[in-house]
């Protein structure tokens, strides 16, 4: 749990465009209040099958909200209590791997975030602020359509979210146990930061690893490093 909290805090500090995006703000000039309590799809955080995906995603949301509340309404009492309750639920759920128990934890978290939404709504009403929900508030994250090009087509290209790669490093997981996803010469949906490994043959200077950020649709081209 301590490692997951560190990962969440690090993600908030390094990524303010996607996982660490702003989730609460107040515009005094327009008298509006903005909030975004939606969960991020687990496959954009870690692997969907990773038992740490659900607790880590919730911890990232809590960390982002705590940052934004502290910067905007630091003296209000409702949000620290609410976020502490959510974090305690995550801590209780983190060791659980059974499907039924996970579903119960998700239900509790949804209820707690729903209660936080009501508190935000009440705060807005008391202070005469108009609520602004995020675009597509009832939908999921929309990823970017990316065409993958391997030039020349002689490498096995594998990726994982950068957060998953960091988790493996935090937990000192042997590289042979890393869970990669293969990228082929085709189109795929991606968003945010990824860690990649391009396994070029020796005559093309061998394997190469690095990080990439996907911020728009387009073509992602991989070529061997020139030495």
C-alpha positions in Angstrom: 0.0 0.0 0.0 2.8 2.4 0.8 4.3 1.8 -2.7 0.9 2.3 -4.3 0.6 5.6 -2.5 4.1 6.7 -3.6 3.2 5.7 -7.2 0.0 7.8 -7.0 1.8 10.8 -5.6 4.5 10.5 -8.3 2.0 10.3 -11.0 0.2 13.4 -9.8 3.5 15.3 -9.8 4.6 14.2 -13.3 1.4 14.0 -15.3 -1.0 16.9 -15.2 -2.6 16.1 -18.6 -4.2 12.7 -18.1 -4.0 10.6 -14.9 -3.0 13.6 -12.9 -5.3 16.1 -14.5 -7.2 18.8 -12.6 -10.4 17.4 -11.0 -11.7 20.4 -9.0 -11.5 24.1 -9.5 -13.4 27.4 -8.9 -13.6 30.3 -11.3 -14.4 33.4 -9.2 -15.0 35.6 -12.2 -17.6 33.4 -13.7 -18.9 32.1 -10.4 -18.5 28.5 -11.5 -17.3 25.4 -9.9 -15.8 22.4 -11.9 -15.4 18.9 -10.7 -14.5 15.5 -12.3 -14.9 12.4 -10.1 -15.0 9.9 -12.9 -12.7 6.8 -12.7 -10.1 6.2 -15.4 -10.5 2.9 -17.2 -8.1 0.4 -15.6 -6.4 -0.5 -18.9 -5.0 3.1 -19.1 -3.6 2.7 -15.5 -2.3 -0.8 -15.3 -3.3 -4.1 -17.0 -7.0 -4.7 -16.5 -6.1 -8.1 -14.9 -3.6 -6.5 -12.4 -5.1 -6.8 -8.9 -3.4 -3.4 -8.0 -5.2 -1.6 -10.9 -8.4 -0.8 -9.0 -6.8 0.5 -5.8 -4.1 2.5 -7.6 -6.6 4.2 -9.9 -8.7 5.2 -6.9 -5.6 6.5 -5.0 -4.6 8.6 -8.0 -8.1 10.2 -8.0 -7.9 10.8 -4.3 -4.4 12.4 -4.6 -5.5 14.6 -7.5 -8.6 15.8 -5.6 -6.7 16.4 -2.4 -4.2 18.5 -4.4 -7.0 20.5 -6.0 -9.1 21.0 -2.9 -6.1 22.1 -0.9 -5.2 24.7 -3.5 -8.8 26.0 -3.9 -10.7 25.6 -0.6 -8.1 24.6 2.0 -10.1 25.5 5.0 -13.3 23.6 4.1 -14.0 20.6 6.4 -16.0 18.4 4.1 -13.4 17.2 1.6 -10.6 15.9 4.0 -13.1 13.7 5.8 -14.6 12.4 2.5 -11.2 11.7 0.9 -10.0 10.0 4.1 -13.0 7.7 4.1 -12.4 6.8 0.4 -8.7 6.1 1.1 -9.5 3.9 4.0 -11.8 1.9 1.8 -9.0 1.5 -0.8 -6.6 0.3 1.9 -9.1 -2.3 3.1 -9.7 -3.5 -0.5 -6.2 -3.5 -1.8 -5.2 -7.0 -0.6 -8.5 -8.5 -1.9 -8.3 -10.4 -5.2 -11.6 -12.3 -5.3 -14.0 -11.1 -8.0 -17.0 -10.8 -5.7 -15.0 -8.8 -3.1 -13.6 -6.5 -5.8 -17.1 -5.8 -7.1 -18.2 -5.0 -3.5 -15.3 -2.6 -3.1 -16.0 -0.8 -6.4 -19.7 -0.4 -5.3 -18.6 1.1 -2.0 -16.2 3.5 -3.7 -18.8 4.5 -6.2 -21.1 5.4 -3.3 -18.4 7.3 -1.5 -17.5 9.3 -4.6 -21.2 9.9 -5.1 -21.5 11.3 -1.5 -18.6 13.6 -2.3 -20.4 14.8 -5.4 -23.4 15.7 -3.2 -21.1 17.6 -0.8 -19.6 19.6 -3.7 -23.1 20.3 -5.0 -24.1 21.6 -1.5 -21.0 23.8 -1.3 -21.8 25.3 -4.7 -25.4 26.1 -3.7 -24.3 27.7 -0.4 -21.7 29.9 -2.2 -23.8 30.7 -5.3 -21.6 28.9 -7.7 -22.8 27.2 -10.9 -21.8 23.6 -11.3 -19.8 22.6 -14.5 -19.4 18.9 -15.0 -16.7 17.6 -17.3 -17.3 17.0 -21.0 -18.8 13.6 -21.7 -19.4 13.3 -17.9 -21.4 10.1 -18.4 -18.9 8.5 -20.8 -15.5 6.9 -20.5 -12.1 8.2 -21.5 -11.8 8.7 -25.2 -8.4 7.4 -26.4 -6.6 8.5 -29.5 -6.5 6.4 -32.6 -2.8 5.7 -33.3 -1.3 3.9 -36.4 1.8 2.0 -35.4 4.6 1.8 -38.0 7.8 -0.4 -37.5 10.5 0.7 -40.0 12.0 -1.7 -41.1 9.4 -4.3 -40.0 12.0 -6.4 -38.3 11.3 -5.7 -34.6 9.0 -7.1 -32.0 7.4 -4.1 -30.4 5.9 -4.4 -26.9 4.4 -1.8 -24.6 2.8 -1.2 -21.2 1.6 1.9 -19.4 4.5 3.8 -17.9 2.8 3.6 -14.5 2.8 -0.2 -14.8 6.5 -0.2 -15.6 7.1 2.0 -12.6 5.1 -0.4 -10.4 7.3 -3.3 -11.5 10.4 -1.2 -10.6 8.9 -0.3 -7.2 8.1 -3.9 -6.4 11.4 -5.1 -7.8 9.6 -7.5 -10.1 12.1 -9.7 -12.2 12.0 -8.4 -15.8 11.1 -11.9 -17.0 7.7 -11.5 -15.2 6.8 -8.2 -16.8 3.4 -8.4 -18.6 3.8 -6.7 -22.0 1.3 -6.0 -24.8 2.5 -6.5 -28.4 2.1 -3.7 -30.9 1.8 -4.6 -34.5 1.8 -2.6 -37.8 -1.8 -1.6 -37.3 -4.1 0.9 -35.6 -4.7 0.9 -31.8 -6.3 3.1 -29.2 -3.8 4.8 -26.8 -3.6 7.8 -24.4 -1.1 9.0 -21.9 2.4 7.7 -21.1 3.8 4.3 -22.2 7.0 2.4 -21.8 8.1 0.5 -24.9 10.6 -2.2 -25.8 11.6 -2.6 -29.5 13.4 -5.8 -30.0 15.6 -5.1 -33.0 18.0 -7.8 -34.3 21.7 -7.4 -33.5 22.5 -6.1 -37.0 20.1 -3.2 -36.3 21.7 -2.4 -33.0 19.6 -4.7 -30.8 16.8 -4.0 -28.3 15.8 -0.5 -27.4 13.6 0.8 -24.6 12.1 4.2 -23.9 9.0 6.2 -22.9 6.4 7.9 -25.2 3.4 10.1 -24.5 0.3 9.9 -26.7 -1.5 13.3 -26.8 -3.2 13.1 -30.2 -4.1 10.8 -33.0 -1.5 10.1 -35.7 1.3 7.7 -36.7 3.8 6.3 -34.3 6.9 5.3 -36.1 9.6 3.1 -34.6 13.1 2.9 -36.2 16.3 1.3 -34.9 18.7 3.6 -33.1 21.6 4.8 -35.3 25.0 4.2 -33.6 
